[in-house]
Amino acid sequence: MKQKWKDFFAYLPFVLIPVLTVCFSVLLRLAQGEKSEEIIFGIMLGLVLDLLYGIALLIRDKIRSGREKD
């Protein structure tokens, strides 16, 4: 049961990162008082951060599985 919660919290940032980047970009747009394409920038930034986080998780899992074999 404990492992399920660890897995849940490990993959929770995949949902939170895009949502938070879009919210942050909307706040920046509101602070500037002008309409531009910060929302699209926020979505793209969220996707890039998600990709980097996923790669980091894959590398971590590969390293752990390599240690377990030894």
N, C-alpha and C positions, 0 to 999 in steps of 0.2 A: 504494500500500500504506500509506503514511504517513497518508493522508486517512482510510482505514478505521479506523485506530487512534484518530485524533482524534475521529471520530464515535462510536466505541465508548465512549471515556472521557467524551464530552460527555453521553451518555445513561445512563451508569452510575449517577448519583445517583437516577434514577427508580426503581431497584431498591433502592439503599442507604438512601435517606431513610425509607421506611416501616419497613424492618427495624430500623434504628437507633432510630427513635422508639418502636417497640413494645418493644425491648430496654430502652431507657431508662425507659419507664413501668413495666416489670416490676421493674426495679431499684429504682425509687422505691417500688413497692408492697411489695417485700421489706424495704426500709429502714424503712418505716412499721410493718410488722408487722400490717397489717390488710388485709382483703379488701375491695376496692372496685372502681370501674370505671375504673381507670387504663389498663387495656389498651385499652378502647374509646376513651378519650381519646388514647392513643398512636397508634392506627390513624387516627383522625380528623385528628390533627395531622400525621401522615405524608402523608395524602391532600391536605391543604391545602398543605403545603410542596411536594409534588410538583406541584400545580397552579400554584403561584407560580413554581417553577423552569421548568415548561413554558412559561408565559407569557413569562418572561425569555428563554428560548431562541428563542421565536418573534419577539420584538422584536429580538433580536440578529441573527437571520437576515434579517429585513426591512431592518434598517439596512445590513447587509453587501450585500444584493442591490441596494439603492438606490445604494450607493457604486460598485458594479461597473458600473452602467449609465452613470454619468457619465464 
